[in-house]
Amino acid sequence: MVELDKEQEKAFVNELMEDNELKGASKKRLIKFLGNKYDWDRQRVQFRLTRALIAERYAASH
């Protein structure tokens, strides 16, 4: 299991937030949660983040 220090976690989260044009603390918490769950693997976290955002938008529209 990969362990990142606080600065590396912050950089990872901020990079994904910027790449996906996201804002807000809830999105940061989601990325942190996914990062911990998938061992900070960028490709896996990006895939799951995309799926979560799609599901969130779908739920909000219905």
VMD Tcl script that draws the C-alpha trace (Angstrom):
set ca {
  {0.00 0.00 0.00}
  {1.34 3.38 -1.01}
  {1.55 6.01 1.72}
  {1.78 9.68 0.76}
  {2.61 12.51 3.10}
  {0.23 15.45 3.46}
  {1.97 17.59 0.83}
  {1.92 14.80 -1.77}
  {-1.77 14.11 -1.06}
  {-2.57 17.80 -1.40}
  {-0.68 18.02 -4.70}
  {-2.45 14.90 -6.03}
  {-5.88 16.22 -5.06}
  {-5.22 19.71 -6.42}
  {-3.93 18.30 -9.70}
  {-7.07 16.19 -10.22}
  {-9.29 19.10 -9.18}
  {-7.60 21.31 -11.76}
  {-7.62 18.67 -14.52}
  {-11.35 18.04 -14.06}
  {-12.25 21.70 -13.46}
  {-13.81 20.89 -10.08}
  {-14.40 23.16 -7.11}
  {-15.47 22.63 -3.53}
  {-14.55 20.74 -0.42}
  {-16.88 17.82 -1.12}
  {-15.02 17.03 -4.35}
  {-11.69 17.24 -2.51}
  {-12.95 14.78 0.09}
  {-14.17 12.47 -2.66}
  {-10.77 12.50 -4.40}
  {-9.01 11.88 -1.06}
  {-11.35 8.97 -0.33}
  {-10.78 7.45 -3.77}
  {-7.04 8.01 -3.46}
  {-6.90 6.11 -0.19}
  {-9.11 3.33 -1.54}
  {-7.14 2.83 -4.77}
  {-3.61 3.41 -3.38}
  {-3.20 6.78 -5.09}
  {-3.16 5.17 -8.56}
  {-3.96 8.15 -10.78}
  {-5.64 6.15 -13.55}
  {-7.94 4.23 -11.18}
  {-8.83 7.32 -9.18}
  {-9.59 9.29 -12.36}
  {-11.86 6.50 -13.67}
  {-13.79 6.19 -10.40}
  {-14.03 9.97 -10.04}
  {-15.50 10.27 -13.52}
  {-18.05 7.55 -12.76}
  {-18.98 9.19 -9.45}
  {-19.48 12.58 -11.10}
  {-21.67 11.06 -13.82}
  {-23.78 9.29 -11.19}
  {-24.06 12.51 -9.18}
  {-25.25 14.52 -12.19}
  {-27.74 11.80 -13.12}
  {-29.17 11.69 -9.61}
  {-29.49 15.47 -9.52}
  {-31.42 15.51 -12.80}
  {-34.06 13.02 -11.65}
}
mol new
graphics top color blue
foreach p $ca { graphics top sphere $p radius 0.5 }
foreach p [lrange $ca 0 end-1] q [lrange $ca 1 end] { graphics top cylinder $p $q radius 0.2 }
display resetview
